[in-house]
Amino acid sequence: MASKGIWLALAAGIAASVLGSLAWRDSARDQNSERLAQAAGELAQRLSADVRRHDQLLLGAAGLFAGSYHVTRDEFSAYAAAVELKRRLPEARSIAWIRGRPASARVVYAEPHTGWSEPGRPVGRLGGLAGALARSRDQERAVLIRTYDRRTGKPGDLAMVRPVRDPRGDGLIGWVALKLRTRGFLAEDMRAFAATGRALLVSPAGQTVSWSTMRPRPPVIDRDEFTREDRLDLTGGPWVLRSSLGGSARDPAGNVGPTLTLVLGVMLSVVLFLLLSLARVRARAVRETDEQFRTLAVSSPVGICLLNDAEEAVYVNDRWGEIHGIAAADALGKEPLPQLQPSDRVAWQAAVERGRQGEETALECRVPRPDGGDRWISYRGAPMRHRGGEIRGWVVTAADATGQKAYETELRRRALYDEQTGLPNRALLTEQLSRALAAGTREGRVSAVLFIDLDRLKLVNDSYGHAAGDEVIRAAARRLDQSLRPGDTVGRFAGDEFVVVCENVDGEADVLRLAERLVADLGEPVSVGGRRLSVTASIGIAFGRSGDDPAAVLRDADAARHQAKLAGGGGVKLFDALLNLAAHERLELEADLREAVARDELELHYQPIVELPSRRTLGFEALLRWRRGDELVRPDAFIPVAEETGQIVPIGRWVLGEACEQAARWNAEHDGGPLCVSVNVSARQITEPGLPEAVSAALAASGLEPERLLLEITESLLVEPGGETLATLERIRRLGVRLSMDDFGTGWSSLSYLKSFPIEELKIDRAFVTDLAGSSEDCELVAAIIAMANALGFGVVAEGVETEEQLQTLVDLGVTQAQGYLFSPPVPASEAAVFVAA
């Protein structure tokens, strides 16, 4: 007992030493933290007051310009002299008046003109300033940033800007701005903190704008226990004041000697304690081993059975009995698994023999239970050895694997079957086709593959939503499953594509009859949400024989399907070698087209749009061309491919950017009236998200005024008013961009659709212009289009004008704008410049 008391006293002494040391250190740390918090708070108040003093100067200048639309340079100079900028703000380099849009703003006045761009030139070379102008305009407050040189990337002076709005309206007049030396900004406040420690003031953009030392570079502040960060709402967002307590300002937290002594004492105490405890633990472990095993076995989630060398159960826990549906006591002294199936018993005996050789074994069996049910049980066994190494029995564990088996079965079902339709998916279809071709190889049979694609499903999705499209797909799957012959397999390949594998076909005629019946069945209307929706199907057929590659047969059927779709849909095509060649050529075309932008192979040609009858150039239509090596690919050869593959979206963004930049250059060089540029936008671009943002980005990057850009759309977009298409067009129109209806008269739009969409111009298709002089019917139709356009307030442009006779007829009918080969074919920008100068 005495020995025990000594150890307790020693432990208490060590504990007291530790607690006292910790309390001592905590007190010193708290004092240091409070000192730093107080000093940092006072510094933050001084910084906020000084920044407000800068902002008050800007507010006074803003009042000057808000009070008068016409402040002269002399008036501004007089104001700058009156405020005594250098006396009030020694770090200020100049005060300026800026106007324009943020991206192209220009300095109008500056006193003195130090560090700004020349008067009248954009301030864009000062990196970050355009963003600060935009933020101050949006937040209606002063914004302070540290600028940088765009050419070198080096940080420069500070700039503080404040928006000036017209007090008689909501319009933005411009900005007043201060140019400040970085080293001088708030320097007096920051240096006053040097007696306490070090401090950095960091802008919302992560730029260091002021520091507390006299060194040329900001000091490094380590993140230790006496460092803190405070967020200040100065201008334009949260600023960070990072401060650290200097060594001279800290209270000592103790020396190393006591700390080292304390550490060594604790370590020695722990070592002594472990040495004394080791003997006690070893003695206790012998007594507790059997009890621990039984406790573990009772609480174990798996069944445990101990077997002697005669394979009789000497111990069984309750979980073993629960898994096998028997009482644990009934298994003692018996063979543990009398209910195994014959095939599983052979595997069990083999596992036991491996166990006799000292190996660990694993086995999974389906075991019948006395209650009539079955369970999958996973067994694992390991030998138990004496100290001499000889095996004295086995320990066998049993885990209920029924749920895991069900999960694996469900995973396999999901891996091989389509979740939406319940049909086999691509993997299982390919596996079935491989088996069919292998069987055909052995028996000399022929198999057929029908590749089915639902036509116009995208139109259903766009018009009525994807839920309606999904219901159409499910209805198609049911009809296909019901229409096939016994032994045929149908599965969903991808999206709106299905594949049918027919084994042991009698010939082409037999398969063609099946395909035509499937086309008819799939063409029947589907009732979805009270609407009767109709889609057609395009089917391609390929035959597989002995030795054929399943992937090649599927590819051939897909190529035939593609040809059926190109033929207008709703039909059947058999694969042949020419189709294969066309498919390969198309794949090569797709692959080359994906690299066309990166290889700089795309170019824009421009066809002038002229005013009638003066023939003055009003603008140009930008037309895409692809120079594929030495070949100039026709637009009608690659534009449909780009539409179908979705490449038209990135290509369309490139066209928008190029056309806007070229139009901006022409307008800058043109002495006459402003020139417009028209860009064709496909239905795929309209339905894809992000078109309004792409248009806005192209305008911002080029500086082209929005009203100088026209987007030409086709009548196929006008399915019905409303929906996502209308919302997209409305967003584009709100940017100030105009919309034009291209090839008007060839589609199926109605007057109600035209009235519902924000269109400003109709372009009469060249088909009506070609026979205009010799066809009274075309003349009447063009006259009707012009009358309708006038009634709706639309402009009219005639396309495809090639003769003087056509031109005169159009003038007589009242057309005021036209384009065509009579004036010029589409030409590169260098050649189109002739029309700009005219």
Disulfide bonds with the S-S distance in Angstrom:
none
